[in-house]
Structures are given as C-alpha cells and as structure tokens.
Amino acid sequence: MEGDTDSNMDEERPPRERKERDTKYFHLFNCDKTYKLDAVEKLLNRVNAIKDKLSFDISIATSKYFALFEMMELCKTIQSEPPIDFAIFVVHAHESRLSINEDNAGIGYARFYRALLEKTGE
C-alpha cells in the first residue's frame, strides 16, 4: 500500500473567502444633556479602531439629546421605525437606583428603555 495516498491531499482547496465585515449602527441617547454623548462616541471610535477584536465595524447613526417632555413622542418615533442594531441610553442618575427594567415601572425612563429594547430585539 506504498502508493496509496489520501485523494483529498492532492486537491487544491480554493482560498477561503474573505468575509466582508458587517457594519453595526449605534444610536446614542441622553435626556436633558446630563452627559456628553461625544465621550461615548470617542469610546466607540476607539473600540472600532481595534479591528481584530470585533467582527463588525461601528457606525454612529444617531446621537440625540432630548428633553424629558419629548420622551413620549420619541418613544413613538422609535417604535414606528425599523429595528436598530445597538442603542445606548446614557443616564446620569442621582437616585439610589433606576427602575427602568422592572415589570411594574411605567414612568420616567422605563418607557423609553422598553422602546429601545423592543427595537434592538432585546
């Protein structure tokens, strides 16, 4: 059996296809300008610069400040738009806790948080 070889060894394999990197779109939000969103943008840009650590590219699609009285209208707008990849809701809280993810929380930031969860597919 000296002349036997694995027939697959002699076949040339096609080069691996290079996968095109996906772009993920990030939407940044802050109520009442309590935190500068440009700091979050800088962080995301630094992360994006490390190409070998991510399987996607980061693109900032929205950087929006809104007033508390605009939150309900913004929720409706978000709910009527197509799904989004990532949402970052930046808060600067002085309370001891935020009840944004509790089942019975329907006030304050909770509705906005839920609208974002729904659009990002939780």
Chimera marker file (.cmm) of the C-alpha trace (Angstrom):
<marker_set name="trace">
<marker id="1" x="0.000" y="0.000" z="0.000" r="1" g="1" b="0" radius="0.5"/>
<marker id="2" x="3.002" y="2.185" z="-0.506" r="1" g="1" b="0" radius="0.5"/>
<marker id="3" x="1.425" y="4.163" z="-3.364" r="1" g="1" b="0" radius="0.5"/>
<marker id="4" x="-1.882" y="4.846" z="-1.621" r="1" g="1" b="0" radius="0.5"/>
<marker id="5" x="-2.468" y="8.472" z="-0.695" r="1" g="1" b="0" radius="0.5"/>
<marker id="6" x="-5.443" y="10.324" z="0.529" r="1" g="1" b="0" radius="0.5"/>
<marker id="7" x="-7.015" y="11.726" z="-2.614" r="1" g="1" b="0" radius="0.5"/>
<marker id="8" x="-8.093" y="14.884" z="-0.779" r="1" g="1" b="0" radius="0.5"/>
<marker id="9" x="-4.479" y="15.733" z="-0.048" r="1" g="1" b="0" radius="0.5"/>
<marker id="10" x="-3.714" y="16.291" z="-3.744" r="1" g="1" b="0" radius="0.5"/>
<marker id="11" x="-6.693" y="18.541" z="-4.424" r="1" g="1" b="0" radius="0.5"/>
<marker id="12" x="-6.149" y="22.238" z="-4.298" r="1" g="1" b="0" radius="0.5"/>
<marker id="13" x="-8.540" y="23.914" z="-1.964" r="1" g="1" b="0" radius="0.5"/>
<marker id="14" x="-9.950" y="27.227" z="-3.023" r="1" g="1" b="0" radius="0.5"/>
<marker id="15" x="-8.754" y="30.118" z="-0.901" r="1" g="1" b="0" radius="0.5"/>
<marker id="16" x="-11.048" y="30.932" z="1.986" r="1" g="1" b="0" radius="0.5"/>
<marker id="17" x="-13.475" y="33.603" z="1.066" r="1" g="1" b="0" radius="0.5"/>
<marker id="18" x="-12.823" y="36.748" z="2.938" r="1" g="1" b="0" radius="0.5"/>
<marker id="19" x="-15.958" y="37.749" z="4.758" r="1" g="1" b="0" radius="0.5"/>
<marker id="20" x="-16.977" y="41.302" z="4.338" r="1" g="1" b="0" radius="0.5"/>
<marker id="21" x="-17.276" y="42.998" z="7.703" r="1" g="1" b="0" radius="0.5"/>
<marker id="22" x="-20.758" y="43.973" z="8.738" r="1" g="1" b="0" radius="0.5"/>
<marker id="23" x="-21.439" y="47.451" z="9.938" r="1" g="1" b="0" radius="0.5"/>
<marker id="24" x="-23.484" y="47.785" z="13.104" r="1" g="1" b="0" radius="0.5"/>
<marker id="25" x="-25.267" y="51.051" z="13.650" r="1" g="1" b="0" radius="0.5"/>
<marker id="26" x="-25.270" y="52.581" z="17.117" r="1" g="1" b="0" radius="0.5"/>
<marker id="27" x="-27.894" y="55.028" z="18.326" r="1" g="1" b="0" radius="0.5"/>
<marker id="28" x="-26.947" y="57.168" z="21.312" r="1" g="1" b="0" radius="0.5"/>
<marker id="29" x="-29.468" y="58.934" z="23.535" r="1" g="1" b="0" radius="0.5"/>
<marker id="30" x="-29.347" y="61.210" z="26.561" r="1" g="1" b="0" radius="0.5"/>
<marker id="31" x="-32.121" y="63.036" z="28.359" r="1" g="1" b="0" radius="0.5"/>
<marker id="32" x="-31.655" y="66.669" z="29.370" r="1" g="1" b="0" radius="0.5"/>
<marker id="33" x="-27.967" y="66.797" z="28.385" r="1" g="1" b="0" radius="0.5"/>
<marker id="34" x="-26.861" y="65.221" z="31.638" r="1" g="1" b="0" radius="0.5"/>
<marker id="35" x="-23.898" y="63.546" z="29.930" r="1" g="1" b="0" radius="0.5"/>
<marker id="36" x="-21.882" y="64.438" z="26.842" r="1" g="1" b="0" radius="0.5"/>
<marker id="37" x="-22.554" y="61.912" z="24.100" r="1" g="1" b="0" radius="0.5"/>
<marker id="38" x="-19.295" y="62.840" z="22.367" r="1" g="1" b="0" radius="0.5"/>
<marker id="39" x="-17.491" y="60.960" z="25.170" r="1" g="1" b="0" radius="0.5"/>
<marker id="40" x="-19.458" y="57.825" z="24.240" r="1" g="1" b="0" radius="0.5"/>
<marker id="41" x="-18.723" y="58.421" z="20.554" r="1" g="1" b="0" radius="0.5"/>
<marker id="42" x="-14.982" y="58.682" z="21.323" r="1" g="1" b="0" radius="0.5"/>
<marker id="43" x="-15.123" y="55.414" z="23.249" r="1" g="1" b="0" radius="0.5"/>
<marker id="44" x="-16.912" y="53.641" z="20.391" r="1" g="1" b="0" radius="0.5"/>
<marker id="45" x="-14.410" y="55.047" z="17.895" r="1" g="1" b="0" radius="0.5"/>
<marker id="46" x="-11.534" y="53.704" z="19.991" r="1" g="1" b="0" radius="0.5"/>
<marker id="47" x="-13.171" y="50.282" z="20.130" r="1" g="1" b="0" radius="0.5"/>
<marker id="48" x="-13.796" y="50.425" z="16.384" r="1" g="1" b="0" radius="0.5"/>
<marker id="49" x="-10.093" y="51.086" z="15.800" r="1" g="1" b="0" radius="0.5"/>
<marker id="50" x="-9.262" y="47.632" z="17.206" r="1" g="1" b="0" radius="0.5"/>
<marker id="51" x="-10.396" y="45.806" z="14.069" r="1" g="1" b="0" radius="0.5"/>
<marker id="52" x="-9.135" y="42.355" z="15.031" r="1" g="1" b="0" radius="0.5"/>
<marker id="53" x="-11.225" y="42.280" z="18.225" r="1" g="1" b="0" radius="0.5"/>
<marker id="54" x="-14.618" y="42.842" z="16.583" r="1" g="1" b="0" radius="0.5"/>
<marker id="55" x="-16.387" y="41.005" z="13.805" r="1" g="1" b="0" radius="0.5"/>
<marker id="56" x="-18.119" y="44.212" z="12.722" r="1" g="1" b="0" radius="0.5"/>
<marker id="57" x="-17.500" y="47.894" z="12.147" r="1" g="1" b="0" radius="0.5"/>
<marker id="58" x="-19.137" y="50.514" z="14.342" r="1" g="1" b="0" radius="0.5"/>
<marker id="59" x="-21.005" y="53.425" z="12.854" r="1" g="1" b="0" radius="0.5"/>
<marker id="60" x="-22.774" y="56.114" z="14.881" r="1" g="1" b="0" radius="0.5"/>
<marker id="61" x="-26.195" y="56.514" z="13.280" r="1" g="1" b="0" radius="0.5"/>
<marker id="62" x="-27.832" y="58.770" z="15.883" r="1" g="1" b="0" radius="0.5"/>
<marker id="63" x="-26.536" y="60.965" z="18.644" r="1" g="1" b="0" radius="0.5"/>
<marker id="64" x="-29.597" y="62.565" z="20.204" r="1" g="1" b="0" radius="0.5"/>
<marker id="65" x="-30.244" y="64.677" z="23.236" r="1" g="1" b="0" radius="0.5"/>
<marker id="66" x="-33.873" y="65.078" z="24.187" r="1" g="1" b="0" radius="0.5"/>
<marker id="67" x="-35.843" y="66.862" z="26.871" r="1" g="1" b="0" radius="0.5"/>
<marker id="68" x="-37.936" y="64.907" z="29.347" r="1" g="1" b="0" radius="0.5"/>
<marker id="69" x="-41.155" y="66.295" z="27.879" r="1" g="1" b="0" radius="0.5"/>
<marker id="70" x="-40.125" y="64.915" z="24.438" r="1" g="1" b="0" radius="0.5"/>
<marker id="71" x="-39.618" y="61.361" z="25.683" r="1" g="1" b="0" radius="0.5"/>
<marker id="72" x="-43.099" y="60.013" z="24.910" r="1" g="1" b="0" radius="0.5"/>
<marker id="73" x="-43.007" y="61.366" z="21.349" r="1" g="1" b="0" radius="0.5"/>
<marker id="74" x="-39.515" y="59.944" z="20.868" r="1" g="1" b="0" radius="0.5"/>
<marker id="75" x="-40.772" y="56.545" z="22.080" r="1" g="1" b="0" radius="0.5"/>
<marker id="76" x="-43.494" y="56.624" z="19.425" r="1" g="1" b="0" radius="0.5"/>
<marker id="77" x="-40.969" y="57.598" z="16.769" r="1" g="1" b="0" radius="0.5"/>
<marker id="78" x="-38.593" y="54.800" z="17.745" r="1" g="1" b="0" radius="0.5"/>
<marker id="79" x="-41.417" y="52.254" z="17.819" r="1" g="1" b="0" radius="0.5"/>
<marker id="80" x="-42.503" y="53.212" z="14.303" r="1" g="1" b="0" radius="0.5"/>
<marker id="81" x="-39.026" y="52.873" z="12.787" r="1" g="1" b="0" radius="0.5"/>
<marker id="82" x="-37.241" y="49.708" z="11.594" r="1" g="1" b="0" radius="0.5"/>
<marker id="83" x="-35.199" y="47.656" z="14.092" r="1" g="1" b="0" radius="0.5"/>
<marker id="84" x="-31.856" y="49.049" z="15.164" r="1" g="1" b="0" radius="0.5"/>
<marker id="85" x="-28.589" y="47.225" z="15.876" r="1" g="1" b="0" radius="0.5"/>
<marker id="86" x="-27.483" y="48.841" z="19.136" r="1" g="1" b="0" radius="0.5"/>
<marker id="87" x="-28.898" y="51.565" z="21.353" r="1" g="1" b="0" radius="0.5"/>
<marker id="88" x="-27.043" y="53.253" z="24.169" r="1" g="1" b="0" radius="0.5"/>
<marker id="89" x="-29.140" y="55.251" z="26.600" r="1" g="1" b="0" radius="0.5"/>
<marker id="90" x="-26.759" y="57.282" z="28.743" r="1" g="1" b="0" radius="0.5"/>
<marker id="91" x="-28.111" y="58.420" z="32.084" r="1" g="1" b="0" radius="0.5"/>
<marker id="92" x="-26.521" y="60.376" z="34.874" r="1" g="1" b="0" radius="0.5"/>
<marker id="93" x="-28.647" y="59.456" z="37.831" r="1" g="1" b="0" radius="0.5"/>
<marker id="94" x="-28.682" y="60.939" z="41.266" r="1" g="1" b="0" radius="0.5"/>
<marker id="95" x="-31.197" y="58.414" z="42.549" r="1" g="1" b="0" radius="0.5"/>
<marker id="96" x="-30.140" y="55.389" z="44.529" r="1" g="1" b="0" radius="0.5"/>
<marker id="97" x="-31.499" y="53.169" z="41.742" r="1" g="1" b="0" radius="0.5"/>
<marker id="98" x="-33.218" y="53.371" z="38.372" r="1" g="1" b="0" radius="0.5"/>
<marker id="99" x="-36.315" y="51.241" z="37.923" r="1" g="1" b="0" radius="0.5"/>
<marker id="100" x="-36.102" y="51.112" z="34.146" r="1" g="1" b="0" radius="0.5"/>
<marker id="101" x="-36.217" y="47.347" z="33.789" r="1" g="1" b="0" radius="0.5"/>
<marker id="102" x="-38.804" y="46.392" z="36.407" r="1" g="1" b="0" radius="0.5"/>
<marker id="103" x="-42.101" y="44.928" z="35.226" r="1" g="1" b="0" radius="0.5"/>
<marker id="104" x="-44.256" y="47.484" z="37.004" r="1" g="1" b="0" radius="0.5"/>
<marker id="105" x="-42.144" y="50.509" z="36.086" r="1" g="1" b="0" radius="0.5"/>
<marker id="106" x="-44.116" y="52.594" z="33.632" r="1" g="1" b="0" radius="0.5"/>
<marker id="107" x="-42.876" y="56.043" z="34.460" r="1" g="1" b="0" radius="0.5"/>
<marker id="108" x="-39.775" y="58.061" z="33.781" r="1" g="1" b="0" radius="0.5"/>
<marker id="109" x="-37.083" y="56.392" z="31.729" r="1" g="1" b="0" radius="0.5"/>
<marker id="110" x="-38.760" y="52.962" z="31.799" r="1" g="1" b="0" radius="0.5"/>
<marker id="111" x="-40.954" y="53.522" z="28.736" r="1" g="1" b="0" radius="0.5"/>
<marker id="112" x="-38.046" y="54.840" z="26.704" r="1" g="1" b="0" radius="0.5"/>
<marker id="113" x="-35.840" y="51.951" z="27.809" r="1" g="1" b="0" radius="0.5"/>
<marker id="114" x="-38.541" y="49.453" z="26.796" r="1" g="1" b="0" radius="0.5"/>
<marker id="115" x="-38.940" y="51.101" z="23.381" r="1" g="1" b="0" radius="0.5"/>
<marker id="116" x="-35.188" y="50.708" z="22.824" r="1" g="1" b="0" radius="0.5"/>
<marker id="117" x="-35.255" y="47.076" z="23.995" r="1" g="1" b="0" radius="0.5"/>
<marker id="118" x="-38.064" y="46.342" z="21.572" r="1" g="1" b="0" radius="0.5"/>
<marker id="119" x="-36.239" y="47.891" z="18.611" r="1" g="1" b="0" radius="0.5"/>
<marker id="120" x="-32.944" y="46.173" z="19.335" r="1" g="1" b="0" radius="0.5"/>
<marker id="121" x="-34.577" y="42.775" z="19.769" r="1" g="1" b="0" radius="0.5"/>
<marker id="122" x="-33.793" y="42.776" z="23.492" r="1" g="1" b="0" radius="0.5"/>
<link id1="1" id2="2" r="1" g="1" b="0" radius="0.2"/>
<link id1="2" id2="3" r="1" g="1" b="0" radius="0.2"/>
<link id1="3" id2="4" r="1" g="1" b="0" radius="0.2"/>
<link id1="4" id2="5" r="1" g="1" b="0" radius="0.2"/>
<link id1="5" id2="6" r="1" g="1" b="0" radius="0.2"/>
<link id1="6" id2="7" r="1" g="1" b="0" radius="0.2"/>
<link id1="7" id2="8" r="1" g="1" b="0" radius="0.2"/>
<link id1="8" id2="9" r="1" g="1" b="0" radius="0.2"/>
<link id1="9" id2="10" r="1" g="1" b="0" radius="0.2"/>
<link id1="10" id2="11" r="1" g="1" b="0" radius="0.2"/>
<link id1="11" id2="12" r="1" g="1" b="0" radius="0.2"/>
<link id1="12" id2="13" r="1" g="1" b="0" radius="0.2"/>
<link id1="13" id2="14" r="1" g="1" b="0" radius="0.2"/>
<link id1="14" id2="15" r="1" g="1" b="0" radius="0.2"/>
<link id1="15" id2="16" r="1" g="1" b="0" radius="0.2"/>
<link id1="16" id2="17" r="1" g="1" b="0" radius="0.2"/>
<link id1="17" id2="18" r="1" g="1" b="0" radius="0.2"/>
<link id1="18" id2="19" r="1" g="1" b="0" radius="0.2"/>
<link id1="19" id2="20" r="1" g="1" b="0" radius="0.2"/>
<link id1="20" id2="21" r="1" g="1" b="0" radius="0.2"/>
<link id1="21" id2="22" r="1" g="1" b="0" radius="0.2"/>
<link id1="22" id2="23" r="1" g="1" b="0" radius="0.2"/>
<link id1="23" id2="24" r="1" g="1" b="0" radius="0.2"/>
<link id1="24" id2="25" r="1" g="1" b="0" radius="0.2"/>
<link id1="25" id2="26" r="1" g="1" b="0" radius="0.2"/>
<link id1="26" id2="27" r="1" g="1" b="0" radius="0.2"/>
<link id1="27" id2="28" r="1" g="1" b="0" radius="0.2"/>
<link id1="28" id2="29" r="1" g="1" b="0" radius="0.2"/>
<link id1="29" id2="30" r="1" g="1" b="0" radius="0.2"/>
<link id1="30" id2="31" r="1" g="1" b="0" radius="0.2"/>
<link id1="31" id2="32" r="1" g="1" b="0" radius="0.2"/>
<link id1="32" id2="33" r="1" g="1" b="0" radius="0.2"/>
<link id1="33" id2="34" r="1" g="1" b="0" radius="0.2"/>
<link id1="34" id2="35" r="1" g="1" b="0" radius="0.2"/>
<link id1="35" id2="36" r="1" g="1" b="0" radius="0.2"/>
<link id1="36" id2="37" r="1" g="1" b="0" radius="0.2"/>
<link id1="37" id2="38" r="1" g="1" b="0" radius="0.2"/>
<link id1="38" id2="39" r="1" g="1" b="0" radius="0.2"/>
<link id1="39" id2="40" r="1" g="1" b="0" radius="0.2"/>
<link id1="40" id2="41" r="1" g="1" b="0" radius="0.2"/>
<link id1="41" id2="42" r="1" g="1" b="0" radius="0.2"/>
<link id1="42" id2="43" r="1" g="1" b="0" radius="0.2"/>
<link id1="43" id2="44" r="1" g="1" b="0" radius="0.2"/>
<link id1="44" id2="45" r="1" g="1" b="0" radius="0.2"/>
<link id1="45" id2="46" r="1" g="1" b="0" radius="0.2"/>
<link id1="46" id2="47" r="1" g="1" b="0" radius="0.2"/>
<link id1="47" id2="48" r="1" g="1" b="0" radius="0.2"/>
<link id1="48" id2="49" r="1" g="1" b="0" radius="0.2"/>
<link id1="49" id2="50" r="1" g="1" b="0" radius="0.2"/>
<link id1="50" id2="51" r="1" g="1" b="0" radius="0.2"/>
<link id1="51" id2="52" r="1" g="1" b="0" radius="0.2"/>
<link id1="52" id2="53" r="1" g="1" b="0" radius="0.2"/>
<link id1="53" id2="54" r="1" g="1" b="0" radius="0.2"/>
<link id1="54" id2="55" r="1" g="1" b="0" radius="0.2"/>
<link id1="55" id2="56" r="1" g="1" b="0" radius="0.2"/>
<link id1="56" id2="57" r="1" g="1" b="0" radius="0.2"/>
<link id1="57" id2="58" r="1" g="1" b="0" radius="0.2"/>
<link id1="58" id2="59" r="1" g="1" b="0" radius="0.2"/>
<link id1="59" id2="60" r="1" g="1" b="0" radius="0.2"/>
<link id1="60" id2="61" r="1" g="1" b="0" radius="0.2"/>
<link id1="61" id2="62" r="1" g="1" b="0" radius="0.2"/>
<link id1="62" id2="63" r="1" g="1" b="0" radius="0.2"/>
<link id1="63" id2="64" r="1" g="1" b="0" radius="0.2"/>
<link id1="64" id2="65" r="1" g="1" b="0" radius="0.2"/>
<link id1="65" id2="66" r="1" g="1" b="0" radius="0.2"/>
<link id1="66" id2="67" r="1" g="1" b="0" radius="0.2"/>
<link id1="67" id2="68" r="1" g="1" b="0" radius="0.2"/>
<link id1="68" id2="69" r="1" g="1" b="0" radius="0.2"/>
<link id1="69" id2="70" r="1" g="1" b="0" radius="0.2"/>
<link id1="70" id2="71" r="1" g="1" b="0" radius="0.2"/>
<link id1="71" id2="72" r="1" g="1" b="0" radius="0.2"/>
<link id1="72" id2="73" r="1" g="1" b="0" radius="0.2"/>
<link id1="73" id2="74" r="1" g="1" b="0" radius="0.2"/>
<link id1="74" id2="75" r="1" g="1" b="0" radius="0.2"/>
<link id1="75" id2="76" r="1" g="1" b="0" radius="0.2"/>
<link id1="76" id2="77" r="1" g="1" b="0" radius="0.2"/>
<link id1="77" id2="78" r="1" g="1" b="0" radius="0.2"/>
<link id1="78" id2="79" r="1" g="1" b="0" radius="0.2"/>
<link id1="79" id2="80" r="1" g="1" b="0" radius="0.2"/>
<link id1="80" id2="81" r="1" g="1" b="0" radius="0.2"/>
<link id1="81" id2="82" r="1" g="1" b="0" radius="0.2"/>
<link id1="82" id2="83" r="1" g="1" b="0" radius="0.2"/>
<link id1="83" id2="84" r="1" g="1" b="0" radius="0.2"/>
<link id1="84" id2="85" r="1" g="1" b="0" radius="0.2"/>
<link id1="85" id2="86" r="1" g="1" b="0" radius="0.2"/>
<link id1="86" id2="87" r="1" g="1" b="0" radius="0.2"/>
<link id1="87" id2="88" r="1" g="1" b="0" radius="0.2"/>
<link id1="88" id2="89" r="1" g="1" b="0" radius="0.2"/>
<link id1="89" id2="90" r="1" g="1" b="0" radius="0.2"/>
<link id1="90" id2="91" r="1" g="1" b="0" radius="0.2"/>
<link id1="91" id2="92" r="1" g="1" b="0" radius="0.2"/>
<link id1="92" id2="93" r="1" g="1" b="0" radius="0.2"/>
<link id1="93" id2="94" r="1" g="1" b="0" radius="0.2"/>
<link id1="94" id2="95" r="1" g="1" b="0" radius="0.2"/>
<link id1="95" id2="96" r="1" g="1" b="0" radius="0.2"/>
<link id1="96" id2="97" r="1" g="1" b="0" radius="0.2"/>
<link id1="97" id2="98" r="1" g="1" b="0" radius="0.2"/>
<link id1="98" id2="99" r="1" g="1" b="0" radius="0.2"/>
<link id1="99" id2="100" r="1" g="1" b="0" radius="0.2"/>
<link id1="100" id2="101" r="1" g="1" b="0" radius="0.2"/>
<link id1="101" id2="102" r="1" g="1" b="0" radius="0.2"/>
<link id1="102" id2="103" r="1" g="1" b="0" radius="0.2"/>
<link id1="103" id2="104" r="1" g="1" b="0" radius="0.2"/>
<link id1="104" id2="105" r="1" g="1" b="0" radius="0.2"/>
<link id1="105" id2="106" r="1" g="1" b="0" radius="0.2"/>
<link id1="106" id2="107" r="1" g="1" b="0" radius="0.2"/>
<link id1="107" id2="108" r="1" g="1" b="0" radius="0.2"/>
<link id1="108" id2="109" r="1" g="1" b="0" radius="0.2"/>
<link id1="109" id2="110" r="1" g="1" b="0" radius="0.2"/>
<link id1="110" id2="111" r="1" g="1" b="0" radius="0.2"/>
<link id1="111" id2="112" r="1" g="1" b="0" radius="0.2"/>
<link id1="112" id2="113" r="1" g="1" b="0" radius="0.2"/>
<link id1="113" id2="114" r="1" g="1" b="0" radius="0.2"/>
<link id1="114" id2="115" r="1" g="1" b="0" radius="0.2"/>
<link id1="115" id2="116" r="1" g="1" b="0" radius="0.2"/>
<link id1="116" id2="117" r="1" g="1" b="0" radius="0.2"/>
<link id1="117" id2="118" r="1" g="1" b="0" radius="0.2"/>
<link id1="118" id2="119" r="1" g="1" b="0" radius="0.2"/>
<link id1="119" id2="120" r="1" g="1" b="0" radius="0.2"/>
<link id1="120" id2="121" r="1" g="1" b="0" radius="0.2"/>
<link id1="121" id2="122" r="1" g="1" b="0" radius="0.2"/>
</marker_set>
